[in-house]
Amino acid sequence: MTIALEKDSNEIVHGSALRALDDEHIQKNDYICPDDKCLMPAIPSSYKETNIPASHFKYKEHSPECIVTLQKNSSKKSKGTSNEYYYSYIDVLKEPSERKPRCGIAKQGTSNKTESTQPNIEKGKTSRYLEAVIDYYLDETEEAANRTLKLPKHPKKTYRATFQLITDNKQYNSGHIFYSKLKFNTRLEDADGCITLALLPKNNGEQYLLKINTSKWSNQKKNAFNLACSTAFQKAKEHYIKQKKAKKYPTEHPYIFFVAQNPIIKANEFEVEHFEFVSLRYLPQLHLPFNDRGIKKVYQT
């Protein structure tokens, strides 16, 4: 699975973030299944730099009432593929900061025995990882569209109103999760460690740029992001060449998702600071529900 609940902080941790955490942090923390009816141990896996597979969490087993178990049983009955995919509903995305340990997990559930007869209705979870929010929205788009999400320093909105596609010749409001296709052949890094990515949309004929300030990132975070970047760009390049030879348009693209307090620092530049608030993915063409609340309204006088 891609996620687990960290018992100490009571927050969802995304598997892709494991490579960005130091070994000491991973070893001293306990991770469990985020389903309130399960809470079985999760094992951080493939998070060393020498590991080739993407970092993730392994589970030896889930409880009979766990949503993963129920999905497996349902897949077997329908003769479908049985996978351990479960994306928890995130209702609060926290500002990345120093962790403040809590005394055990929140009282979201008691033992499996006392809850086994209760409906499996998922409660919202907290995470500092944008990846976990994206997973849930992409996997459960129809369900998630009208559920609420709170971003740091902003009131809660629906998922639909939170995710804002970047398009040509627009200016944008803060308090949203922005996403866009990327130009896969453009990636610059200056002496101060600022990574610049070129987005596919343009503003007045110039490419929108995303400036990622990595000056406060650990080496683990930089390495994890660079790996995600190179992997997505390589896949995009190979797909583009394949489609071009077949005289077809690309059907898969590198996408960037990010949260920024001040989305536009110049006419065509976005800026983001936190590693946890950036996600680079290689995906089929996205068709998320339409939203324009993140776009600044221009009033003519």
Helices and strands as residue ranges (DSSP letters): E 3-6, E 11-14, G 15-20, H 23-28, E 31-32, E 41-45, E 56-58, H 67-77, E 90-93, H 112-115, E 125-127, H 130-139, H 141-144, E 148-149, E 157-158, H 159-162, E 163-165, E 177-189, E 194-203, E 206-213, H 219-245, E 252-259, E 269-272, G 275-277, E 278-284
